[in-house]
């Protein structure tokens, strides 16, 4: 089993255990130790992994951090662990901060067993940054972050290379967060910048309020257009791909795709479904398939493994749900896209039909 498969296996196990892990110690044993082991460090070898790592910090003697990853007798990575369910935004990481000043380690990890936040000292030497340069969830491991996580494994660990790319990762992450915030609620400075590019008049209070909504809407439309273009390209390529080989003949397509139009509502509905399903399925396996009469959401791009169908081409919109894998059991009427969330539990139950 390679590195990524090991991490995914830990994630699959974690999704079944989270309700049973009530303490920090249970979290460490069930999730954090296997994660450290997957990085290639032998948790049973004290020359590689030291639990309850102790060092004297100023006037405080004998303070401990949960794990220290060792190399050539020195610490290279420190782990501070919290119990599953702990909100890491408010978690106290005092040991981790203090140990940065008294060890040579330049990587600090704060985790609740599910989310792992990786810190360094990019802004001030020997002082851990307040914001991580990398954050991953073992329940939803983003493909783009896999190469960065792999750099932290024993066989690939190169501190200079890690620190070199850490700054770019950190600031890219922060910029994406800012853009996400602006997408929901553009602030005055953001609105003023765009308004100044297209509007020659004086930006009064009334004009600013008007442009706030215009900017928010334009931003969303731009992103949806980009997604739609990529989706259409994928669907066009999909017409040339052979059907998924699941040992049975593929179900026939109901319509040709040459005249299919993917709407903004369908895209928004798909992303809501994907957000719900990503709690139980790797997001890369949740694939859209648009045909003329409905917009399908499939497992592994396989027609025989539908999660649901979005019937948005009529005045009354419906979500087609599958309570067994062979038949669209029910079309549930919805009045708004938010109504999809009412079907969350039924949607999350669907993968069990296909994966035993």
N, C-alpha and C positions, 0 to 999 in steps of 0.2 A: 504493500500500500504506500503510495507516494505521499508527500507532505500535505497537499491540498485535500486528498481523500481522507487523511487522518483528521484534519481540522473539521471537515464536513461530518465525519463520523462522530466527533465529539459534540458538534452542534446538534446532530440528530438525537444523540443520547441526552443532551442537556434539555431538549424540548420535552422529553418524557420525565425528567427528574426534577424540574424546577420546583414543583409543588412539595417535593419531599425534602428539599435542602433548606432547612430552617436556621442553620448556624453558619458562621464563617468557617469553622473547621470542616464542616461537611462540604461546603463549597470548594474549599482548597483540595480536599481529597478526591472529590468526584469530578471536578472540572479544571481547576487550575494546574494541578500536578500533571494530568494527562496533556494539557496544552503545552506546558513546559517541556514535557517529554517529546511531544510532536515537533517542537522546535529543534530537537536533536540532543537535548541536554539530559543526561541520565540523573533522574531525581533521586536515585539511590546511591549515587556516587558523590560523597562530600567534597571531592576536589572539583566537581562541576556545579553542584547545586547545594547551597548551604541554607537549610531552613532556620528560621529564627536568628537571622544574621545579626550579630551584636557588634556595636562600636560605641566608643565614648564620644558624645557630642557635647562640647562645651562643658558646662557644669553638670549636665545630665549624664549619668553613667549607666551603662548596660541597656541602652535603648535597643529595640529590636525591630527589624523590618522582616516581613514574612519569608521572602526568599532572596538570595543573592546568587546570580549566575557568575561563575568564576572562570578565569582564564589566566594561566601562568601565576596562580596564587593571588590574583587581585580580582575585585568585583568589576564586572563589565555591565551588568544589568541588575536592577533592583525591582522586586515585585512587592507591592502592598495590596493586600486582598481584603475585600469586603464580602459580606454575605450576598447571595442571590437576591435580587430585588432592590438592593441599595441604589439610591439615586446618586450617581457619581458626581453630579453637579454640586451636590451639597456634602459629599463625603469628605471626611477629614483625612488629609494625606500628610500630616505633619512629619512623620518619620521619613517619608520619602523626600520631602523638601530638605530636612536637616541633613540627611545622609549624603546629599549631593555635595555638600561642602567638606565632607571628611573622607570620602572615598574617591577613587579614580573613575567610578562608573559615570557614564555620560548618557545612559538610557535608564529612565524610570518608568515603571508600568503600574498603573492603578486599574484594578479590575474588580468586578463583582462576579466573575466566572463566566459571564455572558459577553459583556462589553469589555474591551481592553483598550486603554488609552496609553499611548507611548509619548513620553516627554523627553526633552533634552535641555541643554543650557545655551540656546541659540542667542538669547538677548543679553545675557550677562554670564561670564565664565563662572563655573562652579555654583551657579544658582539656578535651580530648576525653573523653567518657564511656567507661567500660570496656565498656558493653553497647550494641548498636545499637538505634536506634528503628525500623528497618525492615530486613527480610531477605527477599530473593527468590531463587528459583532459576529460571534460564531454561529448565530442563527441566520445571519444574512451577510455572508462574506462577499463583498463587491469584487468583481473580477479585476478591476483596475488596480486594486490595492494588494492583490496577491503577490506580485513581484516585490513590492515594498516589504511586505511581511516576511517574505522568503529571505530577504537580506539579513534578518535577525536570527536566522537559524544557525546552528553551530557550524555547519559546513560552508556557509556563505558569509559568516559574520566578518565584516570589515568596518571598523568604527569610522574611519575617515570617509568611506563611501556613504555610510548611513547618515552621518552628520552633514555631508555635502548636499544630499537630497532632502534632508529633513526640513530645511528652511522653505524650499519650494513647496513641499507637501503641506506644511503648516499654513503658509499664506494662501495657497490655493484653496485649502479647506475653509479658511476664514472668509475669503472672497465669495465662495459658493454660498456660505451661510448668509452673508450680507445680501447677495442677490436673491436668495430665497425669501428673506425678510421683505425686501423691496417688492417682490412679486405679490406678496399678500397686502402690504401696507406701505406704499412709497412715501418716504419722508419729504419734507419741503425742499431740501437741497437737491435730492434726486429729481424731483418734479421740475424744479427751477432750471436744472441743466437741460433737460429735454425741451422744455417750453421755450427756452432761449434760442434753440436751434430752429424752431419752426414758427414762432409767434413773435411778430414785430411790435405788438402793443405792450402797454404797461401791465405788469402782472399783478393785478389787484387781487384782493381776497377772493372775490367771486371767480376770477379767471384761474386762480391757483386751485380752488376747489374743483373747477371743471377739468383742469389739466391733470389733477391727481387721478381722477377716474379714467381719463384718456390714456395716461401713461400706464396705469395698472392693466387696462384692457389691451393696449397695444403690446405690452410685455407678454401677457398670456397668449395672445394670438401669435406672436412671433415664435414662442416656444412650441405651441401646438402645430404651427406650420412646419417647423423643423422636424418634429416627431412624425407628422403626417407624411412628409417627403420620404423619410427613412422607412416608415411603415410600408408605403406604396412600393418603394424599391424592393423591400424584402418580399412583399407579396408577389411582385412581378417575377422575382427570381424563384419564388416558391412554385410557380406554375411549371417551371422546368425541372424541379427536383422530383426524384422518385418518391412515392409515398413511404411513410415510416414503416419499417419492417417489424411488425409485431407478430408475425406468424400467420396472419389472416389477410384476406384480400382487403384492400383499402376501400373505405366507403366512397361512393361516387360524389364528386362535387355537385352541389345543387345548381350552381350557375357558373358561367365563365366569369372571369374577373376583369375582363377588358372594360366593362362599363360600371365598375364598382366605384362609388364615391364614399370615402371615409369622412364622416362628419366630426366636428369638434366635440359634440356631445358624446359620440361613440368613443373618442379618444379619452375624454375625461372619465367616462364610465369604465373603460378598460383600466385606467390607472387606479381607480378606486378598488376595483376587483383585485388588481395586482397587489395593492397595499394590504388588503385583507388576507390574501393567500400567502403573502411572503412570510407570514408567521409560521406556516406549516410546510412551505415548499420553497426551494431555492429559486430566487426571482428569475434567473436565466432560463428556467424551465417553463415559465409562464409566457405563452406565446399567443399573439393576436392572429386571427384569421378572419378577414372581412370578405363576405360574399354579398350577393345582391339583396337577399332577404333578411339577413341578420349579421351581426358582428360576433364572431365566436372567440372564446378564450380557451386555449387548449393546453394540455400538459405535453411537453416535449414536441410541440408542433405536430401532434398526432390526432387525426380526425376522430379516431376511436376513443380518445381520452379527453372529452370536453369537460371544462369546469362549469361553464354557463354560456348562454347566448343572450346578446343584447338586441332586443327587437325595438329599435328606435325609429322605424320608418313609417310609423302611423301616429295619429294624433294621441292615442293612448299608448304609452310606452310600457314594455314588459321586460322582465328578466326571466329567461328560461333556465330553470334549475334542473339538476340531475340527481335524483335520489337513488338511481342505479345507473350503471355505466352505459346502458344500451338505449335509454329512452329519455327524452326530455319530459320529465314527470309533470311539470307544472309551469305555467307562465304567470308570474306574479306581477300584477299591475303596479306601476310606480308613478308618483306625481312629480318627483324631483330626483336628481341623482343621489341626493343624501339618503333616499329610501333604500339604496343598495346596502347600506350598512345594517339594515334590519335583517338582511339575509346572511350576515357574516358567518354565523355558526353553521348554516347549511352549506355554504361555499367551502368552509374549512374542512368539512367532513368529506367532501368529494374525493380528495386524493386517496383516501383509504380504499376506494373501489378499485383503484388501479395498482396500488402498491401493497395490497394484502394487509 
